[in-house]
Amino acid sequence: MPELPEVEALRAFLTDHLVGHEIVRVLPVAVSVLKTYEPPLTALDGRTVTAVARHGKFLDLDVDGLHLVTHLARAGWLQWKDRLPDGPPRPGKGPLALRVALETGEGFDLTEAGTQKRLAVYVTDAPSQIPGIARLGPDPLAPDFDEERFAALLSGERRQIKGALRDQTLIAGVGNAYSDEILHAARMSPFKLTSSLTKEEVHGLHVALRTTLTEAVERSRGVAAGRLKAEKKSGLRVHGRTGEPCPVCGDTIREVSFSDSSLQYCPTCQTGGKPLADRRMSKFLK
């Protein structure tokens, strides 16, 4: 799933490639992708892209006052095309969900792999009216997201820190992968309760949060859209690396599996050398 660093990189990439260009047509291919009906997609035809913004994991194209907003969900992606294929795309069982064509012949496709279709596209004159954006918590890379604000957010929570970091209503943009990376950098168990955090632990977690995301954004800066997935994977230390040695201490990276996702962690760095119980249990193995 694209998270804050990848969506920020896409924002920068699209700013360079879209701003100042006219949208000729937006072509939906998958029926499920469009979540709004007024204004229609055709209202974007002939308008010029004036800016590209990010709201958490949402991409926002400002098209002369109308906004084409996208959430790539778990399996969605944006594929830039220096030259779009001739003719309209054909609906079918492939991954193509929507195509945006520019007056230059360039454009991009939104694609989604798998059978669960969650990629979402909205057309609106006010992105704040989109429920997912309206519910977003603060951006963790915003200048005013200091330690005091972070501590205040956590003070009202009583749950595992892994889930708190992933909660978009609490903090915008962090998902499964970067929450693993942040907790590894903070040397903290993903099952630790927010209510048990000391002032020193909150400080360390805030530093790990800002540093991990900032470094990921910097690694992605200037990377073409088609290479962002590989860049993300290459920069991860624990997420998706079950069975590999921890790059910090050399211990074997472990995994906890859930019904539709998993987390990875280092026992030595994060849990005092003890493996965590698998399958949605929050206690250490006895």
C-alpha beads as a LAMMPS data file, in Angstrom:
LAMMPS data file: protein, C-alpha beads

286 atoms
285 bonds

1 atom types
1 bond types

-500.0 500.0 xlo xhi
-500.0 500.0 ylo yhi
-500.0 500.0 zlo zhi

Masses

1 110.0

Atoms # bond

1 1 1 0.000 0.000 0.000
2 1 1 1.373 3.449 -0.871
3 1 1 1.906 5.428 2.337
4 1 1 2.855 9.014 3.085
5 1 1 6.384 8.930 1.561
6 1 1 5.257 7.321 -1.714
7 1 1 2.187 9.551 -2.050
8 1 1 4.350 12.595 -1.340
9 1 1 6.753 11.447 -4.065
10 1 1 3.828 10.989 -6.463
11 1 1 2.634 14.483 -5.571
12 1 1 6.022 15.943 -6.465
13 1 1 6.247 13.856 -9.654
14 1 1 2.772 14.885 -10.812
15 1 1 3.442 18.531 -9.973
16 1 1 6.330 18.424 -12.436
17 1 1 4.392 16.519 -15.104
18 1 1 0.818 17.824 -14.815
19 1 1 0.739 21.442 -13.647
20 1 1 0.043 23.766 -16.544
21 1 1 -1.332 21.011 -18.771
22 1 1 -4.888 20.553 -19.942
23 1 1 -6.881 17.433 -19.199
24 1 1 -8.481 16.250 -22.430
25 1 1 -10.482 13.439 -20.910
26 1 1 -10.824 11.253 -17.834
27 1 1 -11.875 7.739 -18.747
28 1 1 -13.211 5.399 -16.037
29 1 1 -12.661 1.733 -16.835
30 1 1 -13.719 -0.025 -13.619
31 1 1 -17.266 0.765 -12.497
32 1 1 -16.278 0.577 -8.837
33 1 1 -13.573 3.258 -8.939
34 1 1 -15.713 6.412 -9.050
35 1 1 -17.223 7.343 -5.675
36 1 1 -18.913 10.627 -6.672
37 1 1 -21.290 11.502 -9.489
38 1 1 -21.691 15.262 -9.210
39 1 1 -19.761 17.032 -10.637
40 1 1 -19.302 14.422 -13.366
41 1 1 -15.896 13.358 -14.663
42 1 1 -16.652 15.191 -17.909
43 1 1 -16.548 18.479 -15.973
44 1 1 -12.752 18.076 -15.904
45 1 1 -12.451 18.004 -19.706
46 1 1 -10.669 21.065 -21.060
47 1 1 -9.539 22.313 -17.663
48 1 1 -5.909 22.914 -16.684
49 1 1 -4.161 21.324 -13.726
50 1 1 -3.055 24.156 -11.435
51 1 1 -1.663 22.283 -8.414
52 1 1 -1.194 18.832 -6.865
53 1 1 -1.608 18.322 -3.118
54 1 1 -1.511 15.468 -0.631
55 1 1 -3.873 14.803 2.278
56 1 1 -2.513 11.846 4.228
57 1 1 -2.574 9.066 1.620
58 1 1 -4.927 10.972 -0.709
59 1 1 -3.661 12.601 -3.923
60 1 1 -5.465 15.808 -4.915
61 1 1 -5.275 17.306 -8.416
62 1 1 -6.597 20.862 -8.501
63 1 1 -8.031 21.291 -11.990
64 1 1 -9.108 24.923 -12.307
65 1 1 -11.037 24.765 -9.045
66 1 1 -12.381 21.236 -9.403
67 1 1 -10.474 18.499 -7.617
68 1 1 -9.738 15.001 -8.872
69 1 1 -8.911 13.141 -5.666
70 1 1 -7.523 9.598 -5.510
71 1 1 -6.916 7.110 -2.734
72 1 1 -4.826 4.202 -4.023
73 1 1 -5.880 1.854 -1.188
74 1 1 -3.959 -1.382 -0.657
75 1 1 -3.299 -2.544 -4.206
76 1 1 -3.675 0.579 -6.310
77 1 1 -0.960 2.412 -8.196
78 1 1 -0.390 5.277 -10.621
79 1 1 1.422 4.521 -13.860
80 1 1 2.705 7.454 -15.880
81 1 1 2.630 7.179 -19.674
82 1 1 4.803 9.374 -21.895
83 1 1 2.470 8.342 -24.683
84 1 1 -0.974 6.933 -24.008
85 1 1 -2.251 4.123 -26.234
86 1 1 -4.464 5.169 -29.135
87 1 1 -8.180 4.728 -28.657
88 1 1 -10.201 4.441 -25.452
89 1 1 -9.332 1.659 -22.988
90 1 1 -11.578 -1.383 -23.004
91 1 1 -13.320 -2.424 -19.803
92 1 1 -12.331 -5.907 -18.757
93 1 1 -10.820 -8.007 -16.025
94 1 1 -7.411 -6.331 -16.098
95 1 1 -5.994 -3.987 -13.444
96 1 1 -6.761 -0.730 -15.296
97 1 1 -9.298 1.352 -13.344
98 1 1 -9.096 4.875 -14.781
99 1 1 -7.122 6.845 -17.385
100 1 1 -6.333 10.569 -17.461
101 1 1 -5.296 11.971 -20.845
102 1 1 -3.501 15.292 -21.414
103 1 1 -3.404 17.516 -24.480
104 1 1 0.233 16.497 -25.004
105 1 1 -0.638 12.826 -25.534
106 1 1 0.824 12.027 -22.119
107 1 1 -1.180 10.936 -19.115
108 1 1 -1.497 8.343 -16.423
109 1 1 -3.390 5.198 -15.566
110 1 1 -4.719 4.213 -12.174
111 1 1 -4.468 0.452 -11.737
112 1 1 -5.447 -1.967 -9.004
113 1 1 -4.277 -5.537 -8.596
114 1 1 -6.244 -8.321 -6.942
115 1 1 -9.932 -8.997 -6.548
116 1 1 -10.710 -6.566 -3.713
117 1 1 -11.416 -3.292 -5.480
118 1 1 -10.891 -0.454 -3.008
119 1 1 -9.187 2.180 -5.160
120 1 1 -11.303 5.337 -4.938
121 1 1 -11.632 8.406 -7.168
122 1 1 -13.654 11.515 -6.343
123 1 1 -14.516 14.710 -8.217
124 1 1 -15.362 17.583 -5.903
125 1 1 -15.045 21.321 -5.490
126 1 1 -13.998 20.852 -1.850
127 1 1 -11.706 17.935 -0.859
128 1 1 -12.628 18.490 2.786
129 1 1 -16.093 17.151 1.939
130 1 1 -14.677 13.697 1.196
131 1 1 -15.324 11.618 4.339
132 1 1 -11.861 10.040 4.408
133 1 1 -10.168 13.439 4.232
134 1 1 -12.559 15.064 6.699
135 1 1 -11.618 12.439 9.301
136 1 1 -7.845 12.722 8.884
137 1 1 -5.640 13.482 11.847
138 1 1 -2.651 15.842 11.575
139 1 1 0.150 15.273 9.095
140 1 1 3.201 13.949 10.984
141 1 1 5.597 15.934 8.786
142 1 1 3.806 19.246 9.285
143 1 1 5.981 21.933 10.940
144 1 1 3.611 22.152 13.923
145 1 1 3.588 18.400 14.610
146 1 1 5.909 18.716 17.572
147 1 1 6.441 16.378 20.510
148 1 1 3.863 18.170 22.633
149 1 1 1.158 17.706 20.018
150 1 1 2.117 14.061 19.524
151 1 1 1.964 13.415 23.272
152 1 1 -1.476 15.043 23.454
153 1 1 -2.773 12.751 20.697
154 1 1 -1.520 9.627 22.456
155 1 1 -2.713 10.706 25.888
156 1 1 -6.324 10.017 24.963
157 1 1 -5.606 6.523 23.680
158 1 1 -5.482 3.143 25.398
159 1 1 -4.519 0.585 22.785
160 1 1 -1.503 -1.018 21.139
161 1 1 0.877 1.527 19.668
162 1 1 0.983 -0.265 16.299
163 1 1 -2.735 0.316 15.821
164 1 1 -2.521 3.907 17.028
165 1 1 0.166 4.781 14.495
166 1 1 -1.930 3.309 11.675
167 1 1 -5.137 5.098 12.679
168 1 1 -5.691 7.762 10.010
169 1 1 -8.010 9.725 12.298
170 1 1 -5.153 10.041 14.792
171 1 1 -2.149 10.566 12.479
172 1 1 -2.488 10.887 8.693
173 1 1 -0.414 8.869 6.247
174 1 1 1.248 6.061 8.230
175 1 1 0.331 2.505 7.250
176 1 1 1.440 -1.027 7.993
177 1 1 4.954 -0.817 6.564
178 1 1 6.126 2.459 8.055
179 1 1 4.554 1.764 11.447
180 1 1 6.798 -1.336 11.583
181 1 1 9.794 0.775 10.593
182 1 1 9.008 3.526 13.113
183 1 1 8.619 1.050 15.984
184 1 1 11.866 -0.685 15.050
185 1 1 13.687 2.663 15.021
186 1 1 12.144 3.503 18.404
187 1 1 13.098 0.038 19.774
188 1 1 9.498 -0.453 20.880
189 1 1 7.154 -3.453 20.863
190 1 1 4.211 -3.075 18.472
191 1 1 1.982 -4.421 21.264
192 1 1 3.014 -1.847 23.847
193 1 1 0.019 0.112 25.139
194 1 1 -0.078 3.827 24.472
195 1 1 -1.234 4.418 28.042
196 1 1 1.997 2.886 29.373
197 1 1 4.389 5.146 27.465
198 1 1 6.774 7.211 29.548
199 1 1 7.746 10.760 28.615
200 1 1 11.098 9.443 27.384
201 1 1 9.393 6.794 25.241
202 1 1 7.062 9.384 23.715
203 1 1 10.109 11.498 22.886
204 1 1 11.899 8.547 21.245
205 1 1 8.800 7.556 19.301
206 1 1 8.266 11.090 18.034
207 1 1 11.873 11.273 16.857
208 1 1 11.571 7.854 15.163
209 1 1 8.294 8.863 13.495
210 1 1 9.610 12.099 12.033
211 1 1 13.029 10.699 11.110
212 1 1 11.738 7.524 9.463
213 1 1 9.197 9.364 7.321
214 1 1 11.546 12.221 6.450
215 1 1 14.282 9.830 5.339
216 1 1 11.792 7.816 3.258
217 1 1 10.558 10.994 1.564
218 1 1 14.134 12.012 0.800
219 1 1 14.941 8.593 -0.687
220 1 1 11.874 8.866 -2.919
221 1 1 12.515 12.425 -4.031
222 1 1 13.037 12.596 -7.793
223 1 1 12.280 8.894 -8.294
224 1 1 9.984 8.229 -11.251
225 1 1 6.515 6.934 -10.423
226 1 1 7.246 3.525 -11.901
227 1 1 10.232 2.944 -9.583
228 1 1 8.708 4.090 -6.286
229 1 1 7.555 0.622 -5.209
230 1 1 11.062 -0.800 -5.576
231 1 1 12.534 2.209 -3.779
232 1 1 10.163 1.738 -0.862
233 1 1 10.993 -1.949 -0.508
234 1 1 14.741 -1.367 -0.677
235 1 1 14.601 1.133 2.168
236 1 1 12.644 -1.019 4.639
237 1 1 14.629 -2.560 7.488
238 1 1 12.101 -4.962 9.032
239 1 1 8.778 -4.791 7.216
240 1 1 8.446 -7.593 4.688
241 1 1 11.765 -9.122 5.794
242 1 1 10.631 -12.064 7.911
243 1 1 13.478 -14.543 8.435
244 1 1 16.202 -12.084 7.470
245 1 1 18.786 -10.747 9.934
246 1 1 18.032 -7.445 11.638
247 1 1 20.362 -4.802 10.151
248 1 1 20.962 -3.382 13.639
249 1 1 21.631 -6.424 15.846
250 1 1 21.612 -9.471 13.534
251 1 1 18.719 -11.254 15.263
252 1 1 16.141 -12.945 13.016
253 1 1 13.212 -10.730 12.090
254 1 1 9.917 -12.275 13.242
255 1 1 6.336 -11.911 12.047
256 1 1 2.880 -11.755 13.588
257 1 1 0.119 -12.688 11.138
258 1 1 -3.451 -11.440 11.153
259 1 1 -6.438 -12.308 8.965
260 1 1 -5.536 -9.827 6.226
261 1 1 -2.122 -8.414 7.133
262 1 1 1.050 -9.019 9.132
263 1 1 3.650 -7.101 11.063
264 1 1 7.386 -7.640 11.346
265 1 1 9.711 -6.814 14.239
266 1 1 13.075 -7.637 15.783
267 1 1 12.873 -9.428 19.174
268 1 1 16.257 -8.188 20.361
269 1 1 15.686 -4.561 19.405
270 1 1 12.034 -4.331 20.367
271 1 1 10.783 -6.969 22.819
272 1 1 13.692 -7.823 25.088
273 1 1 14.525 -10.928 23.049
274 1 1 11.077 -12.502 23.505
275 1 1 8.981 -13.513 20.479
276 1 1 5.455 -12.130 20.323
277 1 1 2.460 -14.438 20.234
278 1 1 1.066 -14.802 16.748
279 1 1 -2.508 -14.677 15.434
280 1 1 -3.934 -11.546 16.989
281 1 1 -2.742 -12.233 20.529
282 1 1 -1.096 -9.402 22.411
283 1 1 0.783 -11.323 25.102
284 1 1 4.265 -12.759 25.006
285 1 1 4.579 -16.449 24.440
286 1 1 5.038 -18.227 27.741

Bonds

1 1 1 2
2 1 2 3
3 1 3 4
4 1 4 5
5 1 5 6
6 1 6 7
7 1 7 8
8 1 8 9
9 1 9 10
10 1 10 11
11 1 11 12
12 1 12 13
13 1 13 14
14 1 14 15
15 1 15 16
16 1 16 17
17 1 17 18
18 1 18 19
19 1 19 20
20 1 20 21
21 1 21 22
22 1 22 23
23 1 23 24
24 1 24 25
25 1 25 26
26 1 26 27
27 1 27 28
28 1 28 29
29 1 29 30
30 1 30 31
31 1 31 32
32 1 32 33
33 1 33 34
34 1 34 35
35 1 35 36
36 1 36 37
37 1 37 38
38 1 38 39
39 1 39 40
40 1 40 41
41 1 41 42
42 1 42 43
43 1 43 44
44 1 44 45
45 1 45 46
46 1 46 47
47 1 47 48
48 1 48 49
49 1 49 50
50 1 50 51
51 1 51 52
52 1 52 53
53 1 53 54
54 1 54 55
55 1 55 56
56 1 56 57
57 1 57 58
58 1 58 59
59 1 59 60
60 1 60 61
61 1 61 62
62 1 62 63
63 1 63 64
64 1 64 65
65 1 65 66
66 1 66 67
67 1 67 68
68 1 68 69
69 1 69 70
70 1 70 71
71 1 71 72
72 1 72 73
73 1 73 74
74 1 74 75
75 1 75 76
76 1 76 77
77 1 77 78
78 1 78 79
79 1 79 80
80 1 80 81
81 1 81 82
82 1 82 83
83 1 83 84
84 1 84 85
85 1 85 86
86 1 86 87
87 1 87 88
88 1 88 89
89 1 89 90
90 1 90 91
91 1 91 92
92 1 92 93
93 1 93 94
94 1 94 95
95 1 95 96
96 1 96 97
97 1 97 98
98 1 98 99
99 1 99 100
100 1 100 101
101 1 101 102
102 1 102 103
103 1 103 104
104 1 104 105
105 1 105 106
106 1 106 107
107 1 107 108
108 1 108 109
109 1 109 110
110 1 110 111
111 1 111 112
112 1 112 113
113 1 113 114
114 1 114 115
115 1 115 116
116 1 116 117
117 1 117 118
118 1 118 119
119 1 119 120
120 1 120 121
121 1 121 122
122 1 122 123
123 1 123 124
124 1 124 125
125 1 125 126
126 1 126 127
127 1 127 128
128 1 128 129
129 1 129 130
130 1 130 131
131 1 131 132
132 1 132 133
133 1 133 134
134 1 134 135
135 1 135 136
136 1 136 137
137 1 137 138
138 1 138 139
139 1 139 140
140 1 140 141
141 1 141 142
142 1 142 143
143 1 143 144
144 1 144 145
145 1 145 146
146 1 146 147
147 1 147 148
148 1 148 149
149 1 149 150
150 1 150 151
151 1 151 152
152 1 152 153
153 1 153 154
154 1 154 155
155 1 155 156
156 1 156 157
157 1 157 158
158 1 158 159
159 1 159 160
160 1 160 161
161 1 161 162
162 1 162 163
163 1 163 164
164 1 164 165
165 1 165 166
166 1 166 167
167 1 167 168
168 1 168 169
169 1 169 170
170 1 170 171
171 1 171 172
172 1 172 173
173 1 173 174
174 1 174 175
175 1 175 176
176 1 176 177
177 1 177 178
178 1 178 179
179 1 179 180
180 1 180 181
181 1 181 182
182 1 182 183
183 1 183 184
184 1 184 185
185 1 185 186
186 1 186 187
187 1 187 188
188 1 188 189
189 1 189 190
190 1 190 191
191 1 191 192
192 1 192 193
193 1 193 194
194 1 194 195
195 1 195 196
196 1 196 197
197 1 197 198
198 1 198 199
199 1 199 200
200 1 200 201
201 1 201 202
202 1 202 203
203 1 203 204
204 1 204 205
205 1 205 206
206 1 206 207
207 1 207 208
208 1 208 209
209 1 209 210
210 1 210 211
211 1 211 212
212 1 212 213
213 1 213 214
214 1 214 215
215 1 215 216
216 1 216 217
217 1 217 218
218 1 218 219
219 1 219 220
220 1 220 221
221 1 221 222
222 1 222 223
223 1 223 224
224 1 224 225
225 1 225 226
226 1 226 227
227 1 227 228
228 1 228 229
229 1 229 230
230 1 230 231
231 1 231 232
232 1 232 233
233 1 233 234
234 1 234 235
235 1 235 236
236 1 236 237
237 1 237 238
238 1 238 239
239 1 239 240
240 1 240 241
241 1 241 242
242 1 242 243
243 1 243 244
244 1 244 245
245 1 245 246
246 1 246 247
247 1 247 248
248 1 248 249
249 1 249 250
250 1 250 251
251 1 251 252
252 1 252 253
253 1 253 254
254 1 254 255
255 1 255 256
256 1 256 257
257 1 257 258
258 1 258 259
259 1 259 260
260 1 260 261
261 1 261 262
262 1 262 263
263 1 263 264
264 1 264 265
265 1 265 266
266 1 266 267
267 1 267 268
268 1 268 269
269 1 269 270
270 1 270 271
271 1 271 272
272 1 272 273
273 1 273 274
274 1 274 275
275 1 275 276
276 1 276 277
277 1 277 278
278 1 278 279
279 1 279 280
280 1 280 281
281 1 281 282
282 1 282 283
283 1 283 284
284 1 284 285
285 1 285 286
